[in-house]
Amino acid sequence: MKEEWLSRWREGRLGFHREHPHPALVDHWPTLRVPAGTKVLVPLCGKSVDMRWLARQGHPVLGVELSLEAIDQFAREGGGDALRYRQDGFEIYRQGSIELWGGDFFHFHIQQASDVEAFYDRAALIALPEATRQRYAFHLAQLLPPGAKGILISLRRAPGDDRGPPYDVAANEIETLFSPNFKVTHLADGEPEENGWQESTWSLIRRGPTDCLI
Ligand SMILES: C[S@@+](CC[C@H](N)C(=O)[O-])C[C@H]1O[C@@H](n2cnc3c(N)ncnc32)[C@H](O)[C@@H]1O
């Protein structure tokens, strides 16, 4: 699957990329009341302009992306001075309050995420096949402190359309994957698209060790 993503970036097959901030982010992020200054983790970030939107709301942003091509494109499209260096096996690009870590999200560890207190997942969970989604939900939980909040934008495909990526992820799978470690709330469903896809938006709050599972 990693090779598939790298070749999509090499060949410019970027149907998932949006030119404008995602409307669900713009609508729902303010309702979380995450204070400005809180660092936001963006797993599997691509070259999403949503990271620039989050930065404009006053958040330092830490994106993690496998494809260095994606990071190069993000850097070029942003303009301005940028710093690049290697650390802990990742290629890091830093521009203003945005840092992108080039490498495998599953190799990104808590020591590197020590000051992260919020997250944003748009098309990260749904980029992964079923078995890897379990690993993703667990890994994300390990990176976040109790009380950390985030938004997750998921996707249903038309009934019977089980291709991917992006994969079809049902509401009950989101509950099953995340509710052991997060308080999970369904916020909204997007308009169904012509191809039968429909996005859904969720808020997740990382539970602490003493929070009960309700
Ligand atoms: C569907 S795209 C979504 C990108 C971005 N979140 C957006 O909304 O435009 C999924 C991204 O995940 C990246 N990716 C896939 N597996 C990864 C991994 N193990 N670690 C980091 N990035 C990964 C891909 O290269 C791709 O850019």
The ligand as an SDF file (V2000), in Angstrom:
LIG
                    3D

 27 29  0  0  0  0  0  0  0  0999 V2000
   -6.1010   10.1790    0.7600 C   0  0  0  0  0  0  0  0  0  0  0  0
   -4.5870   11.0290    0.9640 S   0  0  0  0  0  0  0  0  0  0  0  0
   -5.1220   12.3180    2.0700 C   0  0  0  0  0  0  0  0  0  0  0  0
   -4.1290   13.4370    2.2060 C   0  0  0  0  0  0  0  0  0  0  0  0
   -4.6120   14.6140    3.0500 C   0  0  0  0  0  0  0  0  0  0  0  0
   -5.0180   14.2050    4.3760 N   0  0  0  0  0  0  0  0  0  0  0  0
   -5.7250   15.3690    2.3590 C   0  0  0  0  0  0  0  0  0  0  0  0
   -6.8020   15.5320    2.9480 O   0  0  0  0  0  0  0  0  0  0  0  0
   -5.4930   15.8360    1.2330 O   0  0  0  0  0  0  0  0  0  0  0  0
   -3.6770    9.9290    2.0320 C   0  0  0  0  0  0  0  0  0  0  0  0
   -2.2230   10.3360    2.2280 C   0  0  0  0  0  0  0  0  0  0  0  0
   -1.6200    9.4500    3.1640 O   0  0  0  0  0  0  0  0  0  0  0  0
   -0.2700    9.2430    2.7970 C   0  0  0  0  0  0  0  0  0  0  0  0
    0.1460    8.0060    3.4720 N   0  0  0  0  0  0  0  0  0  0  0  0
   -0.2700    6.7460    3.2050 C   0  0  0  0  0  0  0  0  0  0  0  0
    0.2860    5.8840    4.0780 N   0  0  0  0  0  0  0  0  0  0  0  0
    1.0650    6.6140    4.9260 C   0  0  0  0  0  0  0  0  0  0  0  0
    1.8810    6.3010    6.0490 C   0  0  0  0  0  0  0  0  0  0  0  0
    2.0250    5.0250    6.4840 N   0  0  0  0  0  0  0  0  0  0  0  0
    2.5300    7.3050    6.6900 N   0  0  0  0  0  0  0  0  0  0  0  0
    2.3930    8.5970    6.2690 C   0  0  0  0  0  0  0  0  0  0  0  0
    1.6330    8.9560    5.2090 N   0  0  0  0  0  0  0  0  0  0  0  0
    0.9750    7.9800    4.5440 C   0  0  0  0  0  0  0  0  0  0  0  0
   -0.3330    9.1860    1.2790 C   0  0  0  0  0  0  0  0  0  0  0  0
    0.9200    9.4250    0.6780 O   0  0  0  0  0  0  0  0  0  0  0  0
   -1.3620   10.2700    0.9710 C   0  0  0  0  0  0  0  0  0  0  0  0
   -0.7450   11.5210    0.7760 O   0  0  0  0  0  0  0  0  0  0  0  0
  1  2  1  0
  2  3  1  0
  2 10  1  0
  3  4  1  0
  4  5  1  0
  5  6  1  0
  5  7  1  0
  7  8  2  0
  7  9  1  0
 10 11  1  0
 11 12  1  0
 11 26  1  0
 12 13  1  0
 13 14  1  0
 13 24  1  0
 14 15  1  0
 14 23  1  0
 15 16  2  0
 16 17  1  0
 17 18  1  0
 17 23  2  0
 18 19  1  0
 18 20  2  0
 20 21  1  0
 21 22  2  0
 22 23  1  0
 24 25  1  0
 24 26  1  0
 26 27  1  0
M  CHG  2   2   1   9  -1
M  END
$$$$
